[in-house]
Amino acid sequence: MDLINNLDGRIFEFSLSSMLDPNHLFNPRPDSFYFISWAFVLGIVGIILSGILIWWFKKRRDRFYVGKSGRRIYSKHAKIGLAVWVVYLIFVLLRTQAFAYLSMPFWLYLFLLIELINTVYAIIKVRKTDGPAREEKIVEVETSTENYAKYLPKKKKK
């Protein structure tokens, strides 16, 4: 039981003041990396979620319908996110091996920020492009039923 308490106890020692300290961010050879397991878990979860999103938006799903343009945008940004998460994991590995200048904490924060911006941009872009398209689609369906009636066979009079 003490092993579990010791493993998870370090996460409560985390302070945000070191994130804004330039000496910590740009240190070419940081001393230690306490949260290595959390960084690996974050990278692996990011890769898995990106893969699931790519698979999900590959085809039309009726339960959570997203328009064709929205699926295309989400799929594109999920692929970008997958690439960012792979590079993030590479930099986590470089950090564990203490490579000079490539193990700076700045790189990890930068890739997390890039992924956050990528996700927010994709959501905003889909909201802007998909909103009017849904209204047009509804109007198009209503008018197409009237045009469809002229192709139906006529009723015979008795």
C-alpha positions in Angstrom: 0.0 0.0 0.0 2.9 2.4 0.7 4.2 1.8 -2.9 0.9 3.2 -4.3 1.0 6.2 -2.0 4.6 7.0 -2.9 3.9 6.7 -6.7 0.9 9.0 -6.7 2.1 11.4 -4.0 4.4 13.2 -6.3 1.6 14.6 -8.4 0.5 16.7 -5.4 4.0 18.3 -5.3 3.6 19.8 -8.7 3.8 23.6 -8.8 2.8 25.9 -11.6 5.5 28.4 -10.7 8.2 26.3 -12.5 6.2 26.3 -15.7 6.7 30.1 -16.0 10.3 30.1 -14.9 12.6 30.6 -18.0 15.5 28.8 -16.2 13.3 25.7 -15.9 11.7 26.0 -19.4 14.9 26.5 -21.4 17.3 24.4 -19.3 19.3 22.4 -21.9 19.9 19.5 -19.5 17.2 19.3 -16.9 18.1 17.4 -13.7 15.2 15.0 -13.3 11.8 14.2 -14.8 9.4 13.3 -12.1 6.3 13.0 -14.1 7.6 10.7 -16.8 4.9 8.1 -16.4 2.2 10.8 -16.6 3.8 12.2 -19.8 3.9 8.8 -21.4 0.2 8.1 -20.4 -0.8 11.5 -21.8 1.0 10.8 -25.1 -0.4 7.3 -25.5 -3.9 8.4 -24.6 -3.6 11.2 -27.2 -2.5 8.8 -29.9 -5.3 6.4 -29.1 -7.9 9.2 -29.1 -6.6 10.5 -32.4 -6.8 7.1 -33.9 -10.3 6.6 -32.7 -11.4 10.0 -34.1 -9.8 9.2 -37.4 -11.7 5.8 -37.5 -14.9 7.5 -36.3 -15.0 10.2 -38.9 -13.8 8.0 -41.7 -17.4 6.9 -42.3 -20.8 8.3 -41.8 -22.2 7.4 -38.4 -25.9 7.9 -37.9 -26.0 8.1 -34.2 -23.8 11.2 -33.9 -24.3 12.7 -37.3 -21.7 15.1 -38.5 -21.9 16.6 -41.9 -19.5 15.7 -44.7 -17.6 18.9 -44.4 -17.4 18.5 -40.6 -16.2 14.9 -40.9 -13.5 16.0 -43.4 -12.3 18.8 -41.1 -12.3 16.7 -38.0 -10.5 13.8 -39.8 -7.9 16.2 -41.1 -7.3 17.7 -37.7 -7.3 14.3 -36.0 -4.5 13.3 -38.3 -2.6 16.4 -37.5 -3.2 15.7 -33.8 -1.9 12.1 -34.3 1.4 13.5 -35.7 1.7 16.0 -32.9 1.2 13.3 -30.3 3.8 11.0 -31.9 6.3 13.9 -31.9 5.4 14.6 -28.3 6.2 11.0 -27.3 9.5 11.3 -29.2 10.4 14.4 -27.2 9.4 12.6 -24.0 11.8 9.8 -24.8 14.5 12.4 -25.6 13.8 14.0 -22.2 14.3 10.7 -20.5 17.6 10.2 -22.3 18.7 13.7 -21.3 19.6 14.9 -24.9 21.0 18.4 -24.8 18.5 21.1 -25.9 16.0 18.5 -27.1 15.1 17.6 -23.5 14.0 21.1 -22.5 10.6 21.2 -20.9 9.7 24.0 -23.3 9.2 21.5 -26.2 6.7 19.4 -24.2 4.7 22.4 -23.3 4.9 23.6 -26.9 3.5 20.4 -28.3 0.7 20.3 -25.8 -0.2 23.9 -26.7 -0.1 23.1 -30.4 -2.5 20.2 -29.9 -4.8 22.4 -27.8 -4.9 25.1 -30.5 -5.4 22.4 -33.2 -8.4 21.0 -31.4 -10.0 24.4 -30.7 -9.4 25.5 -34.3 -11.1 22.4 -35.7 -14.1 22.8 -33.4 -14.5 26.5 -34.4 -14.0 25.8 -38.1 -16.7 23.0 -38.0 -19.1 25.2 -36.1 -18.7 28.0 -38.7 -19.0 25.7 -41.8 -21.6 23.2 -40.6 -24.2 25.6 -39.2 -25.6 27.1 -42.4 -25.2 23.8 -44.2 -27.6 22.1 -41.9 -30.3 24.7 -42.5 -29.8 24.5 -46.3 -30.0 20.7 -46.1 -33.4 20.9 -44.3 -34.8 23.3 -46.8 -33.4 21.2 -49.7 -35.2 18.1 -48.3 -38.5 19.9 -48.1 -38.4 21.1 -51.7 -37.1 17.8 -53.1 -40.3 15.9 -52.0 -42.4 18.2 -54.1 -40.2 17.6 -57.1 -40.2 13.9 -56.5 -44.0 13.6 -56.7 -44.0 14.3 -60.4 -42.0 11.1 -61.0 -44.4 8.9 -59.1 -47.0 6.9 -61.2 -50.4 8.5 -61.6 -53.4 7.0 -59.8 -55.8 5.3 -62.2 -59.4 6.6 -62.3 -62.2 4.0 -62.0 
